[in-house]
């Protein structure tokens, strides 16, 4: 599917990913219209101001639990990016029914409404916690993946196709540990759950670029997994607070020591490409190579690692540098707004905003 969609619906669009995706797409495409679908009116108001009330942005107050509202929002849409979810592991553990309603029932509503509205492409954002999940958040996202993959069967001869993108922790996103470590550094003590803990890590820019790759390459039924570096959480603490004491607090409910992006069971149905993997049953695509028997893509056995200095450099990119805030993107053909090449700077400023 090579044709670039111009009518886009972004569920959970006021979050970190949504704002970065919008910044890039508005900077690159004068023809697009993006509908931001979310529950929080204040965040929508602030986002509209951030993008200078760009007429290509439309805002829909709504909840993915509400199928009727979703159906109205999807009318005339070419592409749905489903980013809405309850994502905080401990909160999901203690509010399981709410996590199920949003992450599972909401995903099914997105699938049903996309089919009924004739949406051509629909991509769901998933997480490494969906691979062999041990917490409720991961379990709900695994269910959401299954629902999206099976949505291609539900669609039958209709044009709607569904795929997922599964990746690790996003640097600088809302809920990131970086602001916590920065604040704790001032006290001289940084708390860790376990010194052995490792995580996959990617930037917000990488996440947006990878989702766009999935949109271009999808045929329906795929789970796209990027090749990204791992890091040790203790190294991140050292990068942010080199002079602080590190204190172990114990693993929180639902937390893993290490994360998986691709399990040994999934490896039999996966193919490897230069910078990513694709998981799909009954593979009929071209390119890629089969994985070794019992292959596992885990954060603690990864071949790519970020050391303390690399982590420090990446974290410093998120820090205020004295440059003026960039609150809008260019409408191609005008000179009143920053250019398309500056969308990454827009993303940085969005991440730094309160």
Secondary structure, DSSP 8 states (H G I E B T S, - for coil): --S---EEEEETTTSHHHHHHHHHHHHH-SS-EEEEEES-HHHHHHHHHHTTT-TTEEEEE--TT-HHHHHHHTTT-SEEEE------HHHHHH-HHHHIIIIIIHHHHHHHHHHHHT-SEEEEEEEGGGTT--SHHHHHHHHHHHHHHHHHHHHTTSS-EEEEEEE-EEET-TT-SHHHHHHHHTTTEEEES-TT-EEEEEEHHHHHHHHHHHHHH--SS-EEEE---EEEHHHHHHHH-TTSEEEE----TT--SS-EEE-HHHHTTEEE-SSEEEE-TT---SS-EE--TT--EETTS-S-B--HHHHHHHHHTTS--S---------TT-SSS--GGGHHHHHHHHHH--
